[in-house]
Each structure stands twice: as structure tokens, then as C-alpha cells.
Amino acid sequence: MEEYELSNIEAVPGMDGSGTGVLSDPAVYALDFMQIINRPVWWILLFFIPFVNLVISVITMLDLGKSFGKDSTFSVLGLVLFNPVGIGILAFGKDKYIGAKAS
């Protein structure tokens, strides 16, 4: 279920948006995700470092929420603590991609 929801989120300007094939290749998905949240590609390597990956996961979820115009409360509760629910809200709600807000 979550894979389908993530394919809807990828329908942002400048991305493929079809959702086909992207989720079958985790490397391509990770590259697209970093592009959506405007983070450098080398951040993908940080996900492989124990304990650092927890911090990076929270930061990337905060950035994803900001990219869809959501505040920190939604990002922490919806995307960090209850990820499938938060992703579903972003994928099927009326929120639009407003651009990456990360520096």
C-alpha cells in the first residue's frame, strides 16, 4: 500500500510522475527523493551509518513535509511517527508540491 502512495507523491514538476519502475529500483527512488527535498545525493550514504540514519530520516521527513507546505507538527506526527498515514495524506490529499524548502 505504501508503495502506491509514494508513487503518487512523485507526481511533482520535473519528475517522471508515472510511478512505474521507479519504486522497483531503490537507488533511483532514493535519487528522486533527494531531488524532491533538495538535498545532496551524498546524503543517501548517511542512511547506511548506524544511528546517523535515524537523524537523517527525521530531517528528510521534515523536508518532505515542508515541500508540500506542511508544518513541523504534521511532519513529526504524520511522517515520522505514523509514516503510512502521513504519506497517505500527502499522496491522496489536496496538498500540492510547492517546491523544496531545504537549503
Rosetta blueprint (number, residue, H / E / L):
1 M L
2 E H
3 E H
4 Y H
5 E H
6 L H
7 S H
8 N H
9 I H
10 E L
11 A L
12 V L
13 P L
14 G L
15 M L
16 D L
17 G L
18 S L
19 G L
20 T L
21 G L
22 V L
23 L L
24 S L
25 D L
26 P H
27 A H
28 V H
29 Y H
30 A H
31 L H
32 D H
33 F H
34 M H
35 Q H
36 I H
37 I L
38 N L
39 R L
40 P L
41 V L
42 W L
43 W H
44 I H
45 L H
46 L H
47 F L
48 F L
49 I L
50 P L
51 F L
52 V H
53 N H
54 L H
55 V H
56 I H
57 S H
58 V H
59 I H
60 T H
61 M H
62 L H
63 D H
64 L H
65 G H
66 K H
67 S H
68 F L
69 G L
70 K L
71 D L
72 S H
73 T H
74 F H
75 S H
76 V H
77 L H
78 G H
79 L H
80 V H
81 L H
82 F L
83 N H
84 P H
85 V H
86 G H
87 I H
88 G H
89 I H
90 L H
91 A H
92 F H
93 G L
94 K L
95 D L
96 K L
97 Y L
98 I L
99 G L
100 A L
101 K L
102 A L
103 S L
